[in-house]
């Protein structure tokens, strides 16, 4: 069943233009909780426009990988976003794969992000790339196990069918297995988006930074694509969390304009609540030491494994 064209266009526009706004609001809310004025939420758009206008400074040691990486990071995040149901239960690119394809695309983007940090030969870039791959080695399995918890009940790894099955079946929001999977995926969300307590996106201290260390050599258009791709990836993971585990308000595959509008309102409400929760966690916690981060991600992995095991036992009995 093919989704209606307005939903495809609207989801693409939301991924491109809502993602920076979500990042801007989270920065603004975090500043307010810290008794600072902070930049306005639309400052992210101004920064992206500034980066797109500026010239690029390339290292003499950089190869084609350095220039190719920003496009891969941006396109993989955007393509992965089109595989996740956002406004309707049928994702635009659901025919091209489910959760495995989405995780694979995000992993491909991370791989080229790490290569881009390594390519100029700077010490900070190599340090950030090494830390990023270490975190992903634990975060990606936890992400897959958490989604597999819901996929077992749907009998498929297709995110669109998972969303449809959760709407048709008697949905239990406080199902213990799904609560554990939701908690695991929330921790993974903090790690994948480089937020406290795993990373601090506002720091440039060489001893603590992870994501920012890989972007130190980038400027101009390349930096804009990297930042834009990171905000899209954040929106994709947040959408996965709110629409797979709380599938409230998703419209049908052939919903009219009014149905899409109501679905958009419900989606924005869920997104706002999740963003506020992330900001509260960031503000009320300190950044962990680097060698303690695997412990936190291991906790997410254990929670996801327990959720998957309990789901197996429940449906196997």
C-alpha positions in Angstrom: 0.0 0.0 0.0 1.5 3.3 -1.1 1.3 6.4 1.0 -0.4 9.5 -0.3 1.8 12.1 -2.0 1.0 14.9 0.4 2.3 12.8 3.3 5.6 12.1 1.4 6.2 15.8 0.7 5.2 16.9 4.2 7.4 14.3 5.9 10.4 15.3 3.8 9.8 19.0 4.6 9.4 18.2 8.3 12.7 16.3 8.3 14.5 19.1 6.6 13.1 22.1 8.4 11.6 20.8 11.7 14.8 19.1 12.8 16.8 22.4 13.2 13.9 24.0 15.0 13.7 21.1 17.5 17.5 21.5 18.2 17.0 25.3 18.6 14.1 24.9 21.1 16.1 22.3 23.1 19.0 24.7 23.4 16.7 27.6 24.4 14.9 25.5 27.0 18.2 24.3 28.4 19.5 27.9 28.7 16.3 29.0 30.5 16.6 26.2 33.0 20.2 27.4 33.7 18.9 30.9 34.3 20.4 32.2 31.0 18.7 34.0 28.2 20.0 31.8 25.5 19.7 32.1 21.7 16.3 32.2 20.1 15.0 28.8 18.7 15.4 30.0 15.1 19.1 30.8 15.6 19.9 27.4 14.2 18.5 28.4 10.8 20.6 31.5 10.8 23.7 29.5 11.7 23.0 27.1 8.8 22.5 29.9 6.4 25.7 31.6 7.6 27.7 28.4 7.1 26.2 27.8 3.6 27.4 31.3 2.6 30.9 31.0 4.0 34.0 29.7 2.1 35.5 26.4 3.2 39.0 26.0 4.6 40.4 22.5 3.7 43.4 20.9 5.3 46.3 20.1 3.0 46.2 16.5 4.3 42.5 16.0 3.5 41.5 13.6 0.7 38.3 13.1 -1.1 36.9 11.3 1.9 36.8 14.5 3.9 34.7 16.2 1.2 32.5 13.2 0.6 31.6 12.5 4.2 29.2 15.5 4.8 27.0 14.5 1.9 26.9 10.9 3.1 26.0 12.0 6.7 23.3 14.3 5.5 21.7 11.9 2.9 21.8 8.8 5.1 20.0 10.7 7.9 17.4 12.0 5.5 16.8 8.6 3.9 16.6 6.9 7.2 14.0 9.4 8.3 11.8 8.5 5.3 11.7 4.9 6.6 10.2 5.9 9.9 6.4 6.6 10.2 6.0 10.2 11.1 2.5 11.4 10.3 0.9 8.3 8.8 1.5 4.7 9.7 2.9 4.0 6.3 6.4 5.4 5.9 7.3 6.8 2.5 10.3 4.4 2.0 9.0 1.4 3.9 9.3 -0.8 0.8 13.1 -0.4 0.9 13.5 -1.9 4.3 12.6 -1.8 8.0 14.5 -1.2 11.2 17.6 -3.0 10.0 17.9 -0.8 6.9 17.3 2.3 9.0 20.0 1.3 11.6 22.3 0.4 8.7 21.9 3.8 7.1 22.6 5.6 10.3 25.7 3.3 10.9 26.9 4.2 7.4 26.6 7.9 8.2 28.5 7.4 11.4 31.2 5.5 9.6 31.8 8.3 7.2 31.6 10.8 10.0 34.4 9.0 11.8 36.4 8.8 8.5 35.9 12.5 8.0 37.3 13.1 11.5 40.3 10.9 10.8 41.1 12.0 7.3 42.9 15.4 8.0 45.2 13.6 10.5 44.5 15.9 13.4 44.8 14.5 17.0 41.4 15.7 18.1 39.6 14.3 15.0 41.1 10.8 15.6 40.3 11.0 19.3 36.7 11.9 18.6 36.3 9.2 15.9 37.7 6.5 18.3 35.3 7.5 21.0 32.3 7.7 18.6 32.9 4.1 17.3 33.3 2.9 20.9 30.0 4.3 21.9 28.2 3.0 18.8 29.5 -0.5 19.4 27.1 -0.7 22.5 24.4 1.8 21.4 23.5 0.2 18.1 22.8 -3.3 19.6 20.7 -1.8 22.4 18.7 0.2 19.8 18.0 -2.9 17.7 17.0 -5.0 20.7 14.6 -2.3 21.9 12.8 -2.1 18.6 12.8 -5.9 18.3 10.7 -6.0 21.4 7.9 -4.3 19.6 8.7 -6.1 16.3 8.0 -9.5 17.9 4.4 -8.6 18.6 3.9 -7.3 15.1 5.7 -10.3 13.5 7.8 -8.1 11.3 10.7 -5.6 11.4 9.0 -3.2 9.0 8.4 0.0 11.0 5.2 0.8 9.1 3.7 -2.6 9.8 4.8 -2.3 13.4 3.0 1.1 13.7 -0.1 -0.3 12.1 -0.2 -3.4 14.3 0.1 -1.4 17.5 -2.9 0.7 16.4 -5.0 -2.4 15.5 -4.2 -4.5 18.6 -5.2 -3.8 22.1 -2.3 -1.4 23.0 -1.0 -1.4 26.5 1.0 1.7 27.2 2.4 0.4 30.5 3.4 -3.0 29.3 6.5 -3.9 31.4 8.5 -5.1 28.4 7.8 -2.0 26.4 8.5 0.3 29.4 12.0 -1.4 29.6 12.5 -1.0 25.9 11.4 2.6 26.0 13.9 3.4 28.8 16.7 1.6 26.9 15.9 3.5 23.7 15.8 6.8 25.6 19.3 6.2 26.9 20.4 5.3 23.4 18.8 8.6 22.1 20.9 10.6 24.6 24.1 8.8 23.4 23.4 8.9 19.7 22.6 12.6 19.8 25.7 13.5 21.9 23.9 14.8 24.9 24.6 14.9 28.6 25.5 12.6 30.4 27.2 11.0 27.5 28.5 14.1 25.6 28.1 17.8 25.8 27.3 19.4 22.4 28.2 22.9 23.8 31.8 22.1 24.8 35.1 22.2 23.0 37.2 20.8 25.7 39.6 18.3 24.1 39.4 15.9 27.0 35.6 15.5 26.9 34.3 16.2 23.5 33.3 13.4 21.1 31.0 14.6 18.3 32.5 18.1 18.2 36.0 16.7 17.9 35.2 15.2 14.5 33.8 18.5 13.2 36.8 20.7 14.2 38.3 20.6 10.7 35.0 21.3 8.9 33.8 24.8 7.8 31.4 26.4 5.4 29.1 24.3 3.4 30.5 21.0 4.8 29.9 22.1 8.4 26.4 23.1 7.5 25.7 19.6 6.1 27.2 18.0 9.2 25.2 20.0 11.6 22.0 19.7 9.6 22.5 15.9 9.3 23.0 15.6 13.0 19.8 17.5 13.7 17.9 15.3 11.3 19.3 12.1 12.9 18.2 13.4 16.3 14.6 14.0 14.9 14.6 10.5 13.3 15.5 8.8 16.6 13.0 10.9 18.5 10.3 10.0 16.0 11.2 6.3 16.3 10.7 6.6 20.1 7.4 8.4 20.1 5.7 6.8 17.1 6.8 3.1 17.7 6.2 3.0 21.5 3.4 5.6 21.7 1.5 5.3 18.3 -1.1 7.8 19.3 -2.4 10.1 16.5 -0.9 8.4 13.5 -3.2 8.8 10.5 -4.1 6.1 8.0 -2.3 5.5 4.7 -4.9 7.5 2.7 -5.9 10.1 5.3 -7.4 13.4 4.1 -5.9 16.8 4.8 -7.7 17.2 8.1 -6.4 13.8 9.2 -2.9 14.8 8.4 -3.3 18.0 10.3 -4.6 16.2 13.4 -1.7 13.7 13.1 0.8 16.6 12.8 -0.6 18.2 16.0 -0.4 14.9 17.9 3.2 14.3 16.6 4.3 17.8 17.7 2.8 17.3 21.2 4.7 14.0 21.6 7.8 15.5 20.3 7.6 18.5 22.6 7.2 16.2 25.7 10.1 14.1 24.7 12.3 17.1 24.0 11.4 18.6 27.3 12.3 15.3 29.1 15.7 15.3 27.3 16.4 18.9 28.4 15.5 18.1 32.0 17.8 15.1 32.0 20.6 17.2 30.5 20.1 20.0 33.1 19.8 17.8 36.2 22.8 15.5 35.4 26.5 16.0 35.1 28.5 14.6 32.2 30.0 11.2 32.9 33.6 10.5 32.7 34.5 8.8 29.5 35.3 5.4 31.0 31.9 5.5 32.7 29.9 6.0 29.5 30.1 2.3 28.5 28.5 1.4 31.9 25.5 3.6 31.1 25.1 2.2 27.6 25.5 -1.3 29.0 22.6 -0.5 31.3 20.6 0.3 28.2 21.6 -2.9 26.5 20.6 -4.9 29.6 17.2 -3.2 29.8 16.6 -3.9 26.1 17.7 -7.5 26.5 15.4 -8.0 29.4 12.5 -6.4 27.5 13.2 -8.7 24.5 13.5 -11.8 26.7 10.2 -11.1 28.6 8.5 -10.6 25.3 9.7 -13.9 24.0 8.6 -15.6 27.2 5.2 -13.9 27.1 4.4 -14.7 23.5 6.0 -18.1 23.7 3.9 -19.3 26.5 
